[in-house]
């Protein structure tokens, strides 16, 4: 045996000797009711870092500390325990929870009282009857020994058990075997990761009647299905894609309730992420959705664009006349000059606009990615009703290694005001623009943009001819 293994063996034997000498150590139970302080850092990936601090009175010597009121979805391999004058000898996560099924399983091979109701022989009604029986099997029903008979699936009203096995818990519990170097109260901090807590950002963009300016309100929606409540917790949220390893698919949380709080959150950079901190404690109940104010900005300028987006089409073949949707896009600059200039977490932006009576109407919604300050927020909220676009191929020629195609994009405006429609064309391959009725701007190697003015109650036509080299 090597010296390393000799050392490990000696330590293990020493611990066993201490346990044998002292017998079963005393049990101390700690619950959230005993002066708990909690802080949470919640991530987009459906996990949270929990820091749970409590005062616990520990006797000197070996002691079993049962730490209750923790998250049911705790990741036990992430648990860290800290307390002065205390050594951790063992750590266990006990989650064999009390239920009719687990209780039956623990009494396999043992006696249970079957409570029956038999008809009265001397009149109407029933008589309560208790029968002692031994549970033999739980496979596809139950099998019992009642007296000298073996009975499968006997009828009974209820089961009465003599006790609750000590290994069954009414809630998930962390259990430590500790060596307390001195007796008395001390501050115990437990840190762990749990699943079942996640957050997302939701925004409301309220526009005035012309749609050129409005207010942006951001809410953080926090969903808690972790199996625990967190009273008066310090709350922090991390925006950014934190990489995690998932050995199995993530559980789908169930939304049960909603609550709102109206306060702003402070923001700071944290490495390559952004950290948002609520400026006061808040209570987060199990199976609850809580909304916390993230930001409120007024006087935000918005630019509306009408866009016809060409498909990455077959420029090497003939095309039929086709109707193209005219997409409505809104853009706002996330800058201080535009009364914003804050890192915006990913989320859904819902857009409202006031009508002539001043009533807000829903205009559409879109999802944004994490948007740093000084970047553009782009939203696609629907398609234009009164602006129509048609695309027609007016000419097609094929040569040895190239093709030529001519197109008309016909735009009709049924509004009482002039509009500008932006036509984004995607041209796959090596291309050359031979002719065009309006100037264009090259967006990339394979896309161009035409800005087409269309008068009120009028129409306009964009034409262009392009030569495309066939792929090798």
Secondary structure, 3 states (H helix, E strand, C coil): CCHHHHHHHHHHHHHHHHHHHHCCCEEEEECCCCCCEEEEEEECCCEEEEEEEEEEEECCEEEEEEECCCCCCECHHHCEEEECCEEEEEEEEECCECCHHHHHHHCCCCEEEEEEEEECCCCCCEEEEEEEEEEEECCCCCEEEECCEEEECCCCCEEECCCCCCCCECCCEEEEEEEECCCEEEEEEEEEEEECEEEEEEEEEEECCCCCEEEEEEEEEEEECCCCCEEEEEEEEEECCCCCCCCCCCCCCCCCCEEEECCCEEEEEECCEEEEEECCCEEECCCEEEEEEEEEEEEEECEEEEEEECCCCCCCCCCCCEEECCEEEEEEECCHHHCCCCCECCEEEEEEEECCCCCEEEEEEEEECCECCCCEEEEEEEECCCEEEEEEEEEEEECCCEEEEEEEEEEEECCCCCEEEEEEEECCCEEEEEEECCCEEEEECCEEEEEEEECCCCEEEEEEEEEEECCC
